[in-house]
Amino acid sequence: MPVNKSYYRTLINELQKHDATLVAVSKTKPVEDILDLYAEGHRDFGENYVNELNEKYKALPKDIRWHFIGHLQRNKVKVIAPYVHLIHGVDSERLLAEISKEAVKLNRNIDVLLQVHIADEETKFGFDKAEVIDIVKNIKAGNYPSVSVQGLMGMATFTDNTEKIQAEFQSLRILFDEIKNTHGIPFKILSMGMSADYLYAVRSGSNMVRIGSAIFGSRNSN
Ligand SMILES: *Cc1c(COP(=O)(O)O)cnc(C)c1O
């Protein structure tokens, strides 16, 4: 399926009104599709699988900002640590420690988001809200050098119930504001919203959406 450029252009205009950044989720899609959007001036792309990301990184222009949005295994951190722009799905302190270790080795700062579990589904990874506040305190205490936590990431329940989706996004927005205001952490990024639910997300205060199938067409696997 070809990249839907007219949808992309409309989406960019819509997101500008909300000051939200688009991460174009290119997982399972060929490098040609990424180059199609690159030619439109797009630079932020999201991938879920380390090996796939690494192949694309090698093949594609070096000014692309690569977002890792999948579930990251600790033993794979070193593969993407040299070039990854933002790791969205940090969901354990052991992972945070591993990212910090690699970042220190590389003498490079790595930006991350903490993933918060806001959905009903068991399958979605992430911290609960109390854990996030604890971790934020540990980060503030300097426990994870060379890692900058830029904010939070969350995924809503996969459902037609739009009120439920909005309530979940709003709960993450409230936590985001609380950490900023009460704990004095300069959070900047609230990553929430995908093809089906991004409008609810930006209306709830998301400033980074991760959109794949609406731009690139549906995926066969997964
Ligand atoms: C695949 C994926 C997306 C994009 O989903 P679409 O429904 O194709 O827009 C966004 N976020 C995460 C974490 C994903 O795994």
The ligand as an SDF file (V2000), in Angstrom:
LIG
                    3D

 15 15  0  0  0  0  0  0  0  0999 V2000
    2.3870    0.1530   16.5850 C   0  0  0  0  0  0  0  0  0  0  0  0
    2.3780    1.1940   17.6200 C   0  0  0  0  0  0  0  0  0  0  0  0
    1.8300    2.4660   17.3690 C   0  0  0  0  0  0  0  0  0  0  0  0
    1.1590    2.8330   16.0580 C   0  0  0  0  0  0  0  0  0  0  0  0
   -0.0770    2.2080   15.9620 O   0  0  0  0  0  0  0  0  0  0  0  0
   -1.1190    2.5660   14.7820 P   0  0  0  0  0  0  0  0  0  0  0  0
   -2.4120    2.0570   15.2830 O   0  0  0  0  0  0  0  0  0  0  0  0
   -0.6220    1.8410   13.5720 O   0  0  0  0  0  0  0  0  0  0  0  0
   -1.0980    4.0320   14.5910 O   0  0  0  0  0  0  0  0  0  0  0  0
    1.9070    3.4220   18.3580 C   0  0  0  0  0  0  0  0  0  0  0  0
    2.4600    3.1540   19.5610 N   0  0  0  0  0  0  0  0  0  0  0  0
    2.9800    1.9470   19.8420 C   0  0  0  0  0  0  0  0  0  0  0  0
    3.5840    1.7280   21.1820 C   0  0  0  0  0  0  0  0  0  0  0  0
    2.9420    0.9300   18.9020 C   0  0  0  0  0  0  0  0  0  0  0  0
    3.4380   -0.2680   19.2090 O   0  0  0  0  0  0  0  0  0  0  0  0
  1  2  1  0
  2  3  1  0
  2 14  2  0
  3  4  1  0
  3 10  2  0
  4  5  1  0
  5  6  1  0
  6  7  2  0
  6  8  1  0
  6  9  1  0
 10 11  1  0
 11 12  2  0
 12 13  1  0
 12 14  1  0
 14 15  1  0
M  END
$$$$
